[in-house]
């Protein structure tokens, strides 16, 4: 009777331990299910965090790879947050923008200075060109005026040279008139024409060259012979065979003279 009671007690104890094990297994399964539900509820947050700029560090933390081995990521582990930009970053950006503006203004001013310098050089070149042209025109005007005066002078000289033989003929004719006929009408008329002709030549700048009694000067005299004279010293013009004339400062005809030996 007692043995049955012990056997029954042992059986009852074994059954009680089995039921306790079953109850413990059920409780572990329920706790595992609750943990799985919590993991599923945290997955959307992890996905959202994977979409932000700190994707690289989050993935690295999720893999949990370390040099010593591989392990699973802890769902509850905190992911590193991206560093927030402070006031220093804003100051750097403002300084960079100011530097950019200064560089832009510098290049703009430099370009404006170059354009201004190019325009100034162009203006100076044009002014120099105008001055040169004005100087050339002034030289041309003076040269033209001088050539014109020379042409007029040459024309007057040619006319005067052609009139000098007429003057010579008047002088020869008046010298050939006898003394008793010099008061006659013909001689008086010739004298008047001769004097009028000399007056016109003098107004044009024609003057006779003095010869008799003057020292021989090859610039005005043309010696054609040597003569003996007690009145004039040697080298002096004693006779004049043809009168010479000057037109202003130029000799248009040399005097033909005889010089004392």
Long-range contacts (C-beta under 8 A, 24 or more apart in sequence): 39-75, 42-75, 42-76, 46-75, 49-79, 52-82, 53-82, 54-79, 54-80, 54-81, 54-82, 153-247, 153-248, 156-204, 156-247, 157-247, 157-250, 157-252, 160-201, 160-204, 160-206, 160-245, 160-247, 160-252, 161-252, 161-253, 163-197, 163-201, 164-245, 164-252, 164-253, 166-197, 167-194, 167-197, 167-198, 167-201, 168-242, 168-243, 170-194, 170-197, 171-243, 201-245, 204-247, 205-247, 205-248, 206-245, 206-246, 206-247, 206-252, 207-245, 207-246, 208-243, 208-244, 208-245, 208-246, 209-243, 209-244, 209-245, 209-246, 209-251, 209-254, 209-255, 211-237, 211-240, 211-243, 211-244, 211-255, 211-257, 212-237, 212-238, 212-239, 212-240, 212-257, 213-237, 216-257, 216-259, 219-251, 220-244, 220-246, 220-251, 220-254, 220-255, 221-254, 221-255, 221-257, 221-259, 222-254, 222-255, 222-256, 222-257, 223-257, 223-258, 223-259, 224-256, 224-257, 224-258, 225-258, 225-259, 226-258, 226-259, 226-260, 226-261, 227-258, 227-259, 227-260, 227-261, 228-260, 228-261, 229-260, 232-260, 233-260, 234-260, 234-261, 235-259, 235-260, 236-260
